[in-house]
Amino acid sequence: MVKKKRSIPGSTSAMYFEDDAIISSTDDEGKTYTSLAETLKEIYEIDGVTGYILRNQTNANIDMQEPEKITQYALLTAKIFDNNQTIAQLFDIGDAERAVIEGKNVKALCIIIGDNKISIFMEKTVDHEQIANKIIH
Amino acid sequence: MSQVYSAAFKSTIDEIKKVVPQVSNAFIFERNLGFFAKDDKTSEESVKKFFECFSTITSKADCLEELETFTIQGTDGQVNISCTNNFCFAAASSYEADEKIFKTVTTVLVPTIIRLADQITQNFNLQDSTPQFNTANKFDIEDFREDKNETLQPAIQQQLDEPVAQPITTPTVNEPYLPEPPINQFMVEKVSGLMVSSDTIRIDKETIDGWSNVCNGKEISKVIIEALNGKKANCKFKPLKDQKYFGKGIIQIPEKIMDALELSKGELILVKPVIE
């Protein structure tokens, strides 16, 4: 059996695969990530959207109108993703798919698609349902 | 916590579940996690675990300025949390719930009831002004503090010897009537620094303004702070300076007073203005 070498963008070492099935699965994940990244770039152009963070285990894309807020937003959404599932299980609502947190003037939409975690930050007047539909479809 | 809140919130929750039967769990809690009212189906254990998750999230939510709502959508239902003043209402429901009614309840009715309860306890004379702690539903705030291993320093006798409270005189024909001073509950934060006066605490300006309104412009230069262990102190006060504490039910207390009252960071205390 021939071992094939593939490198994953953003990873620090090459990974070896033994059959095509694993390669195609990894390619699919990469395609999903790339597709999401492109969609988020389009969403970023919408009036009122102030930034987004897209990340999975090996990659991250960030765009933010106020770069000084990246760390704060990243920490907040990380906590949301960490605790979503626990809260969902506590109250028996199935698997947590998305969360919306609203403050005085801004809100954040957090969605999980496979291994990808997407956080989009926007003014409260923006229709977050519309944005969520763009990502999911 | 006043029994007004306890009774009002329990009734509210029960009625909400009647109006929206798809609501499976509902409870109302105070932001500093010291009090809650819940429906019969929700267990204390669930609420406690929820508090751990919620406090983890809100500890990083300063970038949003003031948390108003938080919604988690799952495959089979959703959990909605809406926050008003110092309280938050949490409800879990299936997607079969009428969206309009549910939204009206969570974003309009419940916040209105919370504001009304706040107003009643602040602006009206209560028959029983002694604080009522609903100890059956009150978690030990120690469980959620970051510095659980903080050791308490010995009490300072000088602070203990200070006069505790100015007696409130019974109104007579020749004396102007003094309104019943409102009692507020806060969570303790330590304040330190070279410029910090050791006999002055810091409170939200909104609270100070509220006292002035209730007391019809009477001068208030001191407050009585009372710990849960019953120890009291008479202190001067100033408005909070640090914006991150505004509107969060926080009181900043110098270390000397904390030691005298055997207080730790994160504990709850009662504060009552001394009307002169």
HADDOCK unambig.tbl for C-alpha pairs under 7 A between the chains (distance, minus, plus):
assign (segid A and resid 72 and name CA) (segid B and resid 63 and name CA) 6.30 0.50 0.50
assign (segid A and resid 73 and name CA) (segid B and resid 63 and name CA) 6.95 0.50 0.50
assign (segid A and resid 75 and name CA) (segid B and resid 60 and name CA) 6.58 0.50 0.50
assign (segid A and resid 76 and name CA) (segid B and resid 57 and name CA) 6.49 0.50 0.50
assign (segid A and resid 76 and name CA) (segid B and resid 60 and name CA) 5.04 0.50 0.50
assign (segid A and resid 76 and name CA) (segid B and resid 61 and name CA) 6.04 0.50 0.50
assign (segid A and resid 79 and name CA) (segid B and resid 56 and name CA) 6.74 0.50 0.50
assign (segid A and resid 79 and name CA) (segid B and resid 57 and name CA) 5.39 0.50 0.50
assign (segid A and resid 80 and name CA) (segid B and resid 57 and name CA) 5.99 0.50 0.50
assign (segid A and resid 83 and name CA) (segid B and resid 53 and name CA) 5.69 0.50 0.50
assign (segid A and resid 84 and name CA) (segid B and resid 72 and name CA) 6.90 0.50 0.50
assign (segid A and resid 87 and name CA) (segid B and resid 50 and name CA) 6.28 0.50 0.50
assign (segid A and resid 88 and name CA) (segid B and resid 74 and name CA) 6.60 0.50 0.50
assign (segid A and resid 90 and name CA) (segid B and resid 46 and name CA) 6.22 0.50 0.50
assign (segid A and resid 91 and name CA) (segid B and resid 92 and name CA) 6.41 0.50 0.50
assign (segid A and resid 93 and name CA) (segid B and resid 74 and name CA) 5.34 0.50 0.50
assign (segid A and resid 93 and name CA) (segid B and resid 75 and name CA) 6.40 0.50 0.50
assign (segid A and resid 93 and name CA) (segid B and resid 76 and name CA) 4.70 0.50 0.50
assign (segid A and resid 93 and name CA) (segid B and resid 77 and name CA) 4.52 0.50 0.50
assign (segid A and resid 93 and name CA) (segid B and resid 78 and name CA) 6.08 0.50 0.50
assign (segid A and resid 94 and name CA) (segid B and resid 74 and name CA) 5.22 0.50 0.50
assign (segid A and resid 94 and name CA) (segid B and resid 75 and name CA) 4.87 0.50 0.50
assign (segid A and resid 94 and name CA) (segid B and resid 76 and name CA) 5.02 0.50 0.50
assign (segid A and resid 94 and name CA) (segid B and resid 77 and name CA) 6.97 0.50 0.50
assign (segid A and resid 95 and name CA) (segid B and resid 74 and name CA) 5.01 0.50 0.50
assign (segid A and resid 95 and name CA) (segid B and resid 75 and name CA) 5.45 0.50 0.50
assign (segid A and resid 96 and name CA) (segid B and resid 72 and name CA) 6.68 0.50 0.50
assign (segid A and resid 96 and name CA) (segid B and resid 73 and name CA) 5.84 0.50 0.50
assign (segid A and resid 96 and name CA) (segid B and resid 74 and name CA) 4.08 0.50 0.50
assign (segid A and resid 96 and name CA) (segid B and resid 75 and name CA) 6.64 0.50 0.50
assign (segid A and resid 97 and name CA) (segid B and resid 73 and name CA) 5.87 0.50 0.50
assign (segid A and resid 97 and name CA) (segid B and resid 74 and name CA) 5.21 0.50 0.50
assign (segid A and resid 97 and name CA) (segid B and resid 75 and name CA) 6.80 0.50 0.50
assign (segid A and resid 98 and name CA) (segid B and resid 72 and name CA) 5.99 0.50 0.50
assign (segid A and resid 98 and name CA) (segid B and resid 73 and name CA) 5.35 0.50 0.50
assign (segid A and resid 99 and name CA) (segid B and resid 71 and name CA) 5.43 0.50 0.50
assign (segid A and resid 99 and name CA) (segid B and resid 72 and name CA) 4.34 0.50 0.50
assign (segid A and resid 99 and name CA) (segid B and resid 73 and name CA) 6.01 0.50 0.50
assign (segid A and resid 100 and name CA) (segid B and resid 70 and name CA) 5.75 0.50 0.50
assign (segid A and resid 100 and name CA) (segid B and resid 71 and name CA) 5.22 0.50 0.50
assign (segid A and resid 100 and name CA) (segid B and resid 72 and name CA) 6.66 0.50 0.50
assign (segid A and resid 101 and name CA) (segid B and resid 69 and name CA) 5.87 0.50 0.50
assign (segid A and resid 101 and name CA) (segid B and resid 70 and name CA) 4.33 0.50 0.50
assign (segid A and resid 101 and name CA) (segid B and resid 71 and name CA) 6.39 0.50 0.50
assign (segid A and resid 102 and name CA) (segid B and resid 67 and name CA) 6.10 0.50 0.50
assign (segid A and resid 102 and name CA) (segid B and resid 68 and name CA) 5.60 0.50 0.50
assign (segid A and resid 102 and name CA) (segid B and resid 69 and name CA) 5.16 0.50 0.50
assign (segid A and resid 102 and name CA) (segid B and resid 70 and name CA) 6.24 0.50 0.50
assign (segid A and resid 103 and name CA) (segid B and resid 64 and name CA) 4.61 0.50 0.50
assign (segid A and resid 103 and name CA) (segid B and resid 65 and name CA) 6.08 0.50 0.50
assign (segid A and resid 103 and name CA) (segid B and resid 66 and name CA) 5.01 0.50 0.50
assign (segid A and resid 103 and name CA) (segid B and resid 67 and name CA) 4.38 0.50 0.50
assign (segid A and resid 103 and name CA) (segid B and resid 68 and name CA) 5.17 0.50 0.50
assign (segid A and resid 104 and name CA) (segid B and resid 64 and name CA) 6.45 0.50 0.50
assign (segid A and resid 104 and name CA) (segid B and resid 65 and name CA) 5.98 0.50 0.50
assign (segid A and resid 104 and name CA) (segid B and resid 66 and name CA) 5.29 0.50 0.50
assign (segid A and resid 104 and name CA) (segid B and resid 67 and name CA) 6.70 0.50 0.50
assign (segid A and resid 104 and name CA) (segid B and resid 68 and name CA) 6.68 0.50 0.50
assign (segid A and resid 106 and name CA) (segid B and resid 64 and name CA) 6.24 0.50 0.50
